[in-house]
Amino acid sequence: MVETDDGTTDLDDKATGQSLSTTYKRFLIDFTGGKSDVKFYVNGIRCAASTTFSMAAATGSLQPYVQIQKTADANIDFVHVDYVEVKAKRP
């Protein structure tokens, strides 16, 4: 699932069509379309492409948030963040 919340527009739990497993995944949050057109990718595949994610009402800094939720089963699940990379245009 992916979601955005800028204090005005709150888009919760939009399905990505991706499943997590025991292999590493590369996640990308793309702001090249500006705060009004945020895109999400998993391993290079765009997720929830039919939804327009807007963070336009955000007036402060934006922060990614990683969370795992699971159903009630016996598996012990966790998120391992290997690295975080930020690329931005220079002023």
Secondary structure, DSSP 8 states (H G I E B T S, - for coil): -EEEE-SS-EEEEE--S----SS---EEEE-TT-TTSBEEEETTEEESTTS-B--TT--S-----------SSS-----------------
